[in-house]
Amino acid sequence: MYQAGSSPFPHTVSKKSNATTEDRSASGAAKAGYVSAPVNACLSSDQKIALYRLMVRIRRFEERSLRAYQAKKIGGFLHLYIGQEAVAVGCCSLMGKDDHVITAYRDHGHAIAVGMELNPLMAELYGKVTGCSKGKGGSMHFFDPARNYWGGHGIVGGQVPLGTGLAYALKYKGLKGACMTFMGDGAVNQGAVHEAYNLAALWQLPVVFVIENNGYSMGTSQARSSAGDLARRADAYHMDWGVCDGHDLYEVRAFMAKYLEQAREKCRPSVVEIRTYRYRGHSVADPDNTYRAKAEVEEYRRTKDPIQVFQNLLLAEKVLDAAQVEKIDAEARAESDLSTEFAEASPFPTAADLQKDVYWESDNPGERKSGGRLFFN
């Protein structure tokens, strides 16, 4: 149960660590150091607006998908990314052509951040054949290999060894890329995560393990479930690590840029913790009224909403004006509405589709080399 006055976040970092943190003002405003960081100073006005637009599109898509779920148009699980938009957009905006992304089941924000269109995403939520996974994956399994986006995984921590494997492939092929392997704070205690840390350190793989710490592992606060600083566990594997706040897009970009650079240029793995917050429950099945107070959610929304923080910055920089803000929001809402129309008009997969996209050899029988049966009735 939530206890008044408690907080899911430990706000102290050991002075002996190499973690990077910044004090924040009560308003959640960004510090000038992040705005002027080289990776942000080089952004044009159009690029800044594009980043803002991405965050708004994620927010409106998530809100629209929630309404569709409540209308019983979507079944299964639905893990919303509302409140965490600056993390996915900030990180994915730094991707180069040989960089890759893999994440857990709260994957909608990352999918939009890498450039996926809303129509196939909403269609996937509806279980339609026009979805990005042909209606077979649903909310937790968005994929787009053409954009180096590898999902979308439902097993807690299950994507972390896969991300390590992607990094191994980059090094094996001699490519200067990195794999951003995202996980929630609830995954850090999984054995497979530590096995991946161990191999990444032993083989010096170009991977950045990104812990999106929204404070709660389902309904259990970090303070009650995980001891110590989460990223600091990298010390045991002699990997670099750091911590930053995730509500300021400029901060996320400035923070992540150095870890991606050392992964690409020096094949040095790292573990980073980005402290963020989700406004909704763990999934839509979570009533979210037993383990945290509404005042806690509203305080974060009031002072550190990532879209509002970045909007205020761009208004102060005179990159945005009120009319543009209204226009971007209206366009994002309309695009999300159109995606539901597309999803509803799309067909469901047929029974004949059940055995497609399971084994490569069954979809390409002319190139099959194995023997025996692939499917058993």
Helices and strands as residue ranges (DSSP letters): H 32-35, H 38-41, H 45-70, H 85-92, E 100-102, H 108-113, H 118-125, G 138-140, G 145-147, H 159-173, E 179-184, G 185-187, H 191-203, E 207-213, E 216-217, E 220-221, H 222-225, G 231-237, E 240-245, H 249-266, E 270-275, H 294-304, H 306-316, H 322-345, G 351-353, H 360-363, G 365-367
